[in-house]
Amino acid sequence: MSTILVTGGAGFIGSHTIIDLISNGFDVISIDNFSGSTPQAFEGIEKITGKKVKNYAIDLTNFEETREVFNQNSTIKGIIHFAAYKAVGESVQLPLKYYENNLFGLINLLKCAQEFSIPHFVFSSSCTVYGNPDTIPVTESSPIKTAESPYGATKQMGEVIIKDFAQASGSNAILLRYFNPVGAHPSGHIGELPLGKPQNLFPVITQTAIGKLPKMMVYGNDYDTRDGSCIRDFIHVSDIAHAHTLAVQYLLNKKNETNCDVFNLGTGIGITVLEAIETFEQVSGLKLNYEIGSRRAGDVIAIYANNNAAVNKLGWSINYTITEMMDTAWKWELKLQAMSNQPK
């Protein structure tokens, strides 16, 4: 049985991917120092899968600590790399923090992959690599534009580093450019759990609705879109997670066409911020307290995916609608509130 190392395993997408990997027969170990997550995710993973996942709470920017994980685990056959800082707005304010963490952690992992002959590497990339695209939907061959944020730039640089490494080392990699992962596991045991004030749209919506946040800001309603707000391609986290399992299987079965294949992961449907709010109000029966603010630095105006490559080559499919995405996110928020109200 192949062991897959998942970095950022306690994170939103990482934890869902661990569940999908285990359900498809893989052994999994994790690296997560909980800088943007909590150990609670591993409790949820165990409830869903019945398996306790070994996690190493180390910092990937520390090479010796990272190397020791590989030294202790000789059965690793592949790496799925999620661990990174990911808040677009914060990256504009703190660019060096993002360049240091996101790039040094990646380079240390690749150095270990080379030393320990780990043949397969799957990278958590992003649609931010396309910047503000000239045409939508974007395909994998759409031009890589100037990044709108340091976060997006770290994904662009990461892709170049991985391509160069794969070419030089003879190893194989897949870059998964995903759009806007949302929702929660249908079991209700894990979901998005941002530390501090959330940056992503869905937890901002649900936390506003439940009263954790006093109100929600919509950043701009004067864009050249159908209602003036930004357009995004929202995709359920469980659909994203399964694509990672398919990517690992694709590499293990030697189906890759190059040393570094690229796949977009999105539904192919663009939803505006205001439409997402309207969907939430329909799902929950609540009126959301929000106001329109000015545009936010680093935001792309409109983007959604052409996902034909992932569908046709990986055998991937979309299983959740925008209504189901919002429904699972809201049920997760309600569960978090119920848990917080339980007596200690």
C-alpha positions in Angstrom: 0.0 0.0 0.0 1.4 3.4 -1.0 1.9 6.1 1.7 1.0 9.7 0.7 2.4 12.6 2.6 -0.1 15.5 2.8 1.3 18.8 3.9 -1.3 21.1 5.5 -3.3 18.1 6.4 -5.3 19.9 9.1 -6.3 22.6 6.6 -9.6 22.9 4.8 -8.7 21.1 1.6 -6.0 19.0 3.1 -8.3 17.4 5.7 -10.9 16.6 3.1 -8.3 15.1 0.8 -6.9 12.9 3.6 -10.4 11.4 4.0 -10.7 10.8 0.2 -7.2 9.2 0.1 -8.0 6.9 3.0 -11.4 5.9 1.4 -9.5 5.0 -1.7 -7.0 2.7 0.0 -4.0 4.9 0.7 -2.0 5.2 3.9 -1.6 8.9 4.8 0.8 10.9 7.0 0.5 14.6 7.5 2.7 17.7 8.2 0.8 20.6 9.7 2.1 23.1 12.4 -1.3 24.5 12.9 -0.3 28.1 11.9 -3.6 28.3 10.0 -5.6 25.4 11.4 -6.3 23.4 14.5 -5.9 19.7 15.5 -9.7 19.5 15.6 -9.6 18.4 11.9 -7.8 15.2 12.8 -10.6 14.3 15.2 -13.1 14.7 12.4 -11.0 12.6 10.0 -10.9 9.8 12.6 -14.7 10.0 13.1 -15.3 9.7 9.4 -12.6 7.1 8.4 -12.0 5.3 11.7 -8.3 5.9 11.2 -5.9 8.1 13.3 -3.6 10.0 11.0 0.0 10.6 12.2 0.8 14.3 12.0 4.2 16.1 12.3 3.7 19.6 13.7 6.8 21.0 12.1 7.6 24.1 10.0 8.4 23.2 6.4 10.8 26.2 6.2 13.0 24.2 8.7 14.9 21.8 6.4 16.2 19.5 9.1 12.8 19.0 10.7 11.3 18.4 7.2 14.0 15.9 6.3 13.5 14.0 9.5 9.9 13.2 8.5 11.1 11.5 5.4 13.9 9.8 7.3 11.2 8.2 9.6 8.9 7.2 6.8 10.5 5.1 4.1 7.2 4.1 2.4 6.3 7.5 1.1 5.5 7.2 -2.7 3.9 10.6 -3.3 3.5 14.1 -1.8 0.5 16.4 -2.0 1.6 19.9 -1.0 -1.1 22.2 0.4 0.7 24.0 3.2 1.0 27.7 2.4 -0.3 31.1 3.5 -3.2 31.9 1.3 -4.9 35.2 2.2 -4.8 37.4 -0.9 -5.3 40.7 1.0 -2.8 39.9 3.7 -0.2 38.9 1.1 -0.5 42.4 -0.4 0.3 43.9 3.1 2.9 41.3 4.1 4.6 40.1 0.8 7.9 38.9 2.4 6.0 36.7 4.8 4.3 35.0 1.8 7.4 34.7 -0.3 9.5 33.2 2.5 6.9 30.7 3.8 5.4 29.5 0.5 8.6 29.2 -1.5 11.1 28.0 1.2 8.6 25.3 2.3 8.2 24.1 -1.3 11.9 24.0 -2.0 12.6 22.1 1.2 10.0 19.5 0.2 11.5 19.1 -3.2 15.0 18.7 -1.8 13.7 15.9 0.3 11.8 14.4 -2.6 15.0 14.3 -4.5 17.1 12.9 -1.7 14.6 10.2 -0.8 13.6 9.4 -4.4 9.9 10.3 -4.0 8.7 10.0 -7.6 5.3 11.8 -7.5 4.4 15.3 -6.5 1.0 17.0 -6.6 0.9 20.8 -6.0 -1.9 22.9 -4.7 -1.9 25.7 -7.2 -4.5 28.3 -7.9 -6.5 30.1 -10.6 -4.7 33.2 -9.4 -1.9 32.3 -11.7 -4.0 33.5 -14.6 -4.3 37.0 -13.1 -7.0 39.0 -14.8 -7.6 36.8 -17.8 -8.3 38.2 -21.3 -11.0 35.6 -21.9 -13.1 33.3 -19.8 -13.4 30.4 -19.2 -9.7 29.9 -18.8 -8.0 26.7 -20.1 -4.7 25.3 -18.9 -3.1 27.0 -21.9 -4.5 30.4 -21.1 -1.7 33.0 -20.7 -0.1 33.4 -17.2 -0.7 37.1 -16.6 1.0 39.3 -14.0 -0.2 38.1 -10.6 -2.7 40.4 -8.8 -1.1 39.6 -5.4 2.0 38.2 -3.8 0.0 35.1 -2.9 -0.7 34.6 -6.6 2.9 35.3 -7.4 4.0 32.5 -5.0 1.8 30.1 -6.9 3.2 31.2 -10.2 6.8 30.8 -8.9 6.0 27.5 -7.3 4.8 26.1 -10.6 8.0 27.2 -12.3 10.1 25.7 -9.6 8.2 22.4 -9.8 8.4 22.2 -13.6 12.1 22.8 -13.5 12.6 20.3 -10.8 10.6 17.6 -12.5 12.4 18.1 -15.7 15.9 18.0 -14.1 15.2 15.1 -11.7 13.0 12.8 -13.9 10.3 12.8 -11.3 6.6 13.5 -12.1 4.4 16.3 -10.9 0.8 17.5 -11.4 -0.2 21.1 -10.9 -3.8 21.4 -9.8 -5.1 25.0 -10.4 -8.2 25.2 -8.4 -10.7 28.0 -8.3 -12.7 28.7 -5.1 -13.1 25.7 -2.8 -16.1 26.0 -0.5 -18.6 24.0 1.6 -18.0 21.2 4.1 -17.9 17.5 4.4 -21.5 16.2 4.2 -21.0 14.3 7.5 -20.7 17.6 9.3 -17.5 16.4 11.1 -15.1 18.7 9.2 -15.3 22.0 7.3 -13.6 25.3 6.9 -12.4 26.6 10.2 -10.4 29.8 9.7 -8.3 31.2 12.6 -9.2 34.8 13.3 -11.2 36.8 10.9 -12.0 34.7 7.8 -10.8 35.9 4.4 -12.8 33.6 2.1 -16.4 34.4 1.0 -18.3 31.4 2.3 -17.2 31.5 6.0 -17.6 35.3 5.9 -21.2 34.8 4.9 -22.0 32.0 7.4 -20.2 33.8 10.3 -22.1 37.0 9.6 -25.4 35.1 9.5 -24.7 33.3 12.8 -23.5 36.5 14.5 -19.8 35.9 14.8 -19.3 38.9 12.5 -21.5 42.0 12.8 -21.8 42.5 9.1 -20.3 41.5 5.8 -18.6 43.7 3.2 -19.0 43.2 -0.5 -15.8 44.7 -2.1 -17.1 46.6 -5.1 -20.3 46.6 -7.1 -19.0 48.6 -10.0 -17.1 45.9 -11.9 -17.9 45.1 -15.5 -20.0 42.0 -14.5 -23.8 41.3 -14.7 -24.4 42.7 -11.2 -21.2 44.7 -10.6 -19.6 42.2 -8.1 -16.7 39.9 -8.8 -17.3 36.6 -10.5 -15.8 33.4 -9.1 -16.0 29.7 -9.8 -17.1 28.1 -6.5 -16.4 24.4 -6.2 -17.2 22.0 -3.3 -14.2 21.0 -1.2 -15.1 17.3 -1.5 -15.0 17.5 -5.3 -11.6 19.2 -5.1 -10.4 16.6 -2.6 -11.2 13.7 -4.9 -9.3 15.3 -7.8 -6.1 14.9 -5.7 -6.7 11.2 -5.2 -7.3 10.9 -9.0 -4.1 12.9 -9.6 -2.1 10.5 -7.4 -3.6 7.5 -9.1 -2.9 9.1 -12.5 0.8 9.4 -11.7 1.1 5.9 -10.1 -0.5 4.4 -13.2 2.0 6.3 -15.4 -0.8 8.1 -17.4 0.9 11.5 -17.2 1.7 13.0 -20.6 4.7 15.1 -19.4 6.9 15.4 -16.3 4.5 18.1 -15.2 0.9 18.0 -16.2 -1.6 20.8 -15.4 -5.3 20.6 -14.6 -7.9 23.3 -13.8 -10.3 22.3 -11.0 -13.5 24.3 -11.2 -17.2 23.8 -12.1 -17.0 25.9 -15.2 -19.8 28.1 -13.8 -19.2 31.7 -12.8 -21.1 33.0 -9.8 -21.0 36.6 -8.6 -20.5 37.5 -5.0 -24.1 38.9 -4.8 -25.5 35.7 -6.3 -23.7 33.7 -3.7 -25.3 35.8 -1.0 -28.7 35.3 -2.6 -28.1 31.6 -2.7 -27.3 31.6 1.0 -30.4 33.6 1.8 -32.5 31.0 -0.1 -30.8 28.1 1.6 -31.0 29.5 5.2 -34.1 31.5 5.0 -32.2 34.4 6.6 -31.5 37.9 5.4 -27.8 38.6 5.4 -26.5 41.8 6.9 -24.0 43.2 4.3 -23.0 46.4 2.7 -21.2 47.5 -0.4 -17.7 48.7 0.0 -14.9 49.9 -2.3 -12.8 47.5 -4.4 -10.1 45.4 -2.6 -6.5 45.4 -3.7 -5.5 42.1 -5.3 -9.0 40.9 -6.4 -9.4 39.5 -9.9 -12.6 40.8 -11.6 -14.0 37.6 -13.1 -12.7 34.1 -13.6 -14.0 30.6 -14.0 -12.7 27.4 -15.4 -12.7 25.2 -18.5 -12.4 21.8 -16.7 -12.4 19.5 -19.8 -8.9 18.3 -19.2 -9.6 17.1 -15.6 -12.9 15.6 -16.6 -11.5 13.7 -19.7 -8.0 12.7 -18.5 -8.4 12.3 -14.7 -11.9 11.0 -14.9 -13.1 13.7 -12.6 -16.7 14.9 -12.1 -18.6 17.6 -10.3 -21.0 16.3 -7.7 -22.2 19.4 -5.8 -24.3 22.3 -7.0 -23.9 25.9 -5.6 -27.0 25.3 -3.5 -25.5 22.1 -2.0 -22.2 23.9 -1.5 -23.9 26.6 0.5 -26.1 24.2 2.4 -23.1 22.1 3.7 -21.2 25.3 4.7 -24.2 26.5 6.6 -24.8 23.2 8.4 -21.1 23.2 9.4 -21.5 26.7 10.8 -24.6 25.6 12.8 -22.7 22.6 14.1 -19.8 24.7 15.3 -22.3 26.9 17.1 -23.9 23.9 18.8 -20.5 22.6 19.8 -19.5 25.9 21.3 -22.7 26.0 23.3 -22.2 22.6 24.9 -21.1 22.8 28.6 -17.4 22.3 29.1 
